[in-house]
Each structure stands twice: as C-alpha cells, then as structure tokens.
Amino acid sequence: MGAYVELESLVNLQYEARGFSFLPRQPIHSLLSGRHSSHMRGRGLDFEELRAYLPGDDIRTMDWHVTARMQRPFVRVFTEERDRPALIAVDQRMNMFFGSRISTKSVIAADIAALAAWRVFHQGDRIGALLFNDADIEEIKPHRSRSTILHILEKCVEQNHALHAESSARTNSGMLNEILRRVSRIAQHDFTILLISDFEGADTVTDNLLLRLSEHNDVIAAFVYDPLAVQLPTAGELVVSDGDLQIELQFGRERLRKSLLDASNRRIQNILSWKTKVDVPVLPISTAEDAGTQIRHLLGRAVAARARV
C-alpha cells in the first residue's frame, strides 16, 4: 500500500477476487439486493431453434405464429448466453492522488479495478475498461482473456505512476461526465458497469448521464473516499493544491473546519443518493482499509474465509 500501486500486487489480487459478485441473487444485506427486475439481469437467453411441442414443455415458450401457420404446436428453444460484457471505468486524476491513512484514493481505485476484473474473468464473462486521468482516456475493449486483464492492469499502473505532487497537469472535473458519455457509447445494452472514482465534478449532468446509462445496463458506483472527508482533526494544518494554486488549511479554526465538513457532507450525500435518484448502488470504499475486505463486506459477505467462488 502507499502512494503508488505495482503491477505484481494487482496481478496477485486474482487470488483474493472471491466472496463477492456483481451478478443477481445477492445476499440479503448486500447493497445490490432488492434491485427491480429489469436490473442486475445476470446472463440472458439466446434463441436457438424452433421444434415441435413435447409434453412438459413450458407453455410460455410456445410460438403462436408458427403454431397457427403449421397447424400444430411449436415452441422456441433458448440457450443461456455464454457471458455478458463488463466495463470498468477507473479514475486516476490528480484529485485521486490523496490519502491520509493507508493508501491514496488512486491506489484503492486500482485495487478495486483489479479485484473486479479478476472476478468477472473467473465468472467467465468478458471484461473491458476505460482508464482516465485529467487529460486522456485509455479504452480497452471487452474480451475474456488473461491478456486483456493484464493490459488493463498495466495501463492502470502506468496512469497511477504518472501522478505526483509536482505534476503540471491541471485538474479536470469535467472529465467525469466525459467518461460517462464514452461509457454510454460503448455500453448500450446489458452491460455490467463499475465506475470507480471519488466522483469529483459530479453535478446534475452526471445524474442525468447515470440515469440514462442505468436504464439498459447494471451500473455500480465504487465511491472511493478518504476519512478526512468525514472527520477532520481539531488541530494541525494541511496544504492542498489544484495544480496551479495551493492553500494551507488550519484545522484549529472551528469555523473553517465546519465549513469544510459541511461542503464535503453535501457532496457525499449527493453521491450516496444515486441509489434512489438514478437506481445506481453506491459502494463507499475508504482509503483506510483493504479494498477487498470492504467489497466483500458491502456485498454481503464480510468474512473472506466463508466466501464461495
């Protein structure tokens, strides 16, 4: 853990990618449970053939048009789809290069991406990704292969290592909505989409984009946050910068501390409200704990040893 992530650690997370699932039939306490029937669809069905009706066939599979034309009953036969595509969007902007405890938000985001990619691969589905920073978007099309996952992880490490305190890159809050537009162009129907970010820059446009995206896909938001966003120290100072300007925050000033917490709380509550506003479950992931442990807990299986593949 720390300021940067290494490829080896992301590859090794394949052995921890168990005890959770983004598919239907979640445990009762999972944040993904209770979604309405058109969401979290799981694997679908592909039409295979028409054949004559046999005793015991489900009447709901009857093809009435063919039955009327042939004057004897015919049913439609379906086979289960082999997989469904998943798409991960990973935020590696400068605003993610912060952490007051174990890791930076950018490292936690990379860990979540690796865990999700390996889990989707273990379930036999295709996985693709959009990795973005303040200036660039790296697109990797969905495939079911280890080489695709390694490509995703390599690009994630590359963007992560480009972050540093002296970077000349300007923070780009508009990149969040741009990435959602790009996701919408790729995932038009029946994708599982995992958005991993601190969602800096979220606004009413973000809400509308998420709403449209969730109408035909299963969208999950992994909200990466630092404990300082919810509890500030009563003394000390912190220097923050947007790449151009920097300011020293004096936490001993009660009015300043309250103003910062109020603003942070409003932002967090807006993100958490996506579950009810746009039907997008939000998984809050802290930089102060291991990402895998938190994901298993949030998805209803808190103890890794009891998890089933």
N, C-alpha and C positions, 0 to 999 in steps of 0.2 A: 504494500500500500504506500501512499505518499502522493507526490505531485504528478508523477508520470506512471503510465502503465507499460508493461513489457509484453511482447508477443507470446513468450513462453507461458506467462501467467494466464493469458486469455485462452491459449490452447488447452492448458491444464484444467480449465473450468468445465471442460466436457465431462469430467468425472463427477462434477457437482451439479450438473444440469438434470436434476431429478427431484421428485417430491412436489412438483407443480405442473400445471398445464394451462394453456390458453384456450383449450377446447371446451365443449359443453360439459354438463353434469359435474359442475364444481361442487366441492364440499359446501355444506350449508352456511358456513361462516365466511366463505370466500367473497371477496369484493366483486367477483364476476358472477355470483349466483343471482338468480332472480331476473335475469335479463329477458325481455319479451321474446316471443317465439321466433321472430324473424332475425334475431341476432344470435351471435355465437352458434352459428348453424352447424359447425362441425363439417364432416365430409358430406358431400351431396351425392346425387344419384345420376348416372348416365344411362340414357335409353340404349338398349342393346338390340332387341328384336320383338317382333310380334309372333305369337304362337296361339294354337287352339286352346281354349279354356279346358282346364282339368279340375276335377272335383277337389275342393280345398283351396283353390286359388282365391285371393282376396278380390272381392267384387269391385273394390276401388281401383284396381288396375285394368278394369275392362275398357277396351277401346270400342266405344259405342258406334263410331262412324264405320269402322271396318266390320264390326258385327252386323250392322244393318246392311252393308253392301254385300257381305258374303253369306248372309242369312244363317250364320252360326257364330257362336261366341268366340271372340278373340281377346286375349289380354296382352298388355305391354309388359315386357320383361326388362328390368333395370339391373344394372350392376353398380356397386359402390365405386365412386371415384377413387383413384389410387392416392391422390393427395389434393391439398389445396394450398395455394401460394400464401406465403407470409412475407411481409415487408417491414423492415426495421428502419426507423429514422433516428439517427444518433447525433446529438448536439455536441459539437466541440468548439463552440465560440468562446471568445475571451471571457464572457460572463460566467462560463463554466470553470474557469481556472481559479477556483477559490475553494478553500476548505479550512475550517478551524480545528478539526479533530483528526480523524484517521486518514482521510483521503480528500482530494479535491473532487468537486462535482464532475469534472471531466473524466476522472478515473472511474468513479462509480458508474457513470453512463457507459463507459467502455465495458465494464464488468457485466452490467445488465445486458448489453447487446450480445456479448459472448454467451452468456447463460441462455438467452432466448434463442440465439442461432443454433446452439448445440441441441437444445431441447426440441426445437422444430425438426431438426435433422434426425434426431432419434425417433421421432414420431413418424418419419417417412415422408415429410412434406417438403416442398420447395421453399427456399429462403433467399430473399434479396435484401438490399439495403440502400439507403440514402444517407451518406455521411456528410455533414456540413459544418463549415465554420463561418466566419463573418464575411468571407468573400467567395467561397467555392462550394459546389455540391458535387460529391462523387457518387455516381449511380452504378449499382451492381445489380444486374437483372436476376430474378429468382431462378435458381437451379437446385436440384437435390444432389449435392456432391460436397465432399470434404474440401475440395479445392476452392469451391465458392465461399465456404465459410472462412477458410484461411485468407482468401482475398479480402473479405470483409474485415477480418481482424487486422490484417496488415495495413489497410487503409486507415482503420481506426487508430492504430498506433502511430501512423505517420502524421495524422492530423493532431493527435494528442501531443506528440513531441514538438510540434511547431508552436505550441503555446509557451510563452514565457513572459515574465513581468515587464521586460523591456521591449516587447513587441510593438512595432509601429502600426499594427492592424487596428483599424477603428471598429468599435463595437457596432454591430448592425442588428438592431432589434427587428427590423423588417424582414430579416432572413427567416424568421419563424413562419410567417404567413407564406413566404415564397416556397418554403419546403412543403407546406401543406398543399399548395397548388400543384407542386410537382408530384406529390403522392397521389393526388386526385387524378392526375393524368395517367398514372401507371395503374393504380388500383381502382378500376371502375366497377368491379362487382366481385363479391365473395372472397375478398382477401382478409387475412388476419393482419392487422396493422398495429405495431407497437411504436409509439412515439416516446423517445427518451430525451428529456430536457429539463431545464429549470423553468422553461416557458417564459423567459424574459422577452417582453414585447407583446405578450398576449393582450388582445383587445377585442372589441365587438366583431371585427372582421375575422379574428381567429375563431370566435364562437360560431359564426356562420359557416366558415370553412369546415369546421369539425362536424357541424350538423349535417351538411351535405355529404361529407365523407362517411359518416356513420349510417346513412340511410341504406347503403348497399354493401357495407363492409363491417367487420367487427374491429372496432378501434379501441385501443387501450392506451392510456397515458401513464407513463412512469415518470412521476414528478420528483426530480432529484433536488433536495434542499439541504442547506447547512443549518445546524442547530442555532446559529446566530440569527437566523431569520425568525425564530420564535422566542428566543431568550437572549437578551444582551447582558453583558457583565455590568455591574454597578460602578466599576472603576476601570481605568486604563484608557487606551486610545487605539485607533485603527486607521491606517492610511489606505484610502481606496482611490481607484483611478479608472477612467473610461478610455484610457489610451492617449488622451490629449491633456486632460486636466486631472489633478489629484487634490484630495481634501483630507484633512486629519479630523477624525471624529473623536470627540471627548465624551466617553461614556459616563463620566461622573456628572454630566449635566442632565438632570432629570427630564427637563422639557425636551431636549434633543433625543434622549433615549425613548421617550414615549412617542414622539413624532415618528421616529424610525420604525418602531414596533407597530404602530397603527397603520402606517403605509404598507409594511410587509404583511400584516394580517389581512388587509383588504385584498392584496394580490393573491395570497394563498387561498383565501376563502373563495375568490372568483374561480381559481383553478379547480378546487375541490367541488365546486358546484356543477362542474361539467357533467357529472353523473346524472343529475336531474334535469339540467338545461338541454344537453345535447346527447344524452344517453352514451356518454363515454366514461367508463370506470377509470378512476384515478388511483394509482398505487404510489403513495408517498414513500420515497426512499431516502434515508438520511445518510450523510457522509460520515456519521459517527459509528456506523455498524457495517458488518459484512453484507454485501448486496444479496448474496444467495440466501442467507438466513432470513432477511427481510422479505424477499419474494415468496419463499415457502410459507412464511407466517401470513402474509397478506392474502395469499391464495388458498389459505385454509389448512395448511399442513405445516405446523410450526416446528415439528421435530424431524430433522432430516433422516434420522435413523429409522423412522417409521414410514418413510416415503416409499412409494412403489413406482417402478419405472412405467 
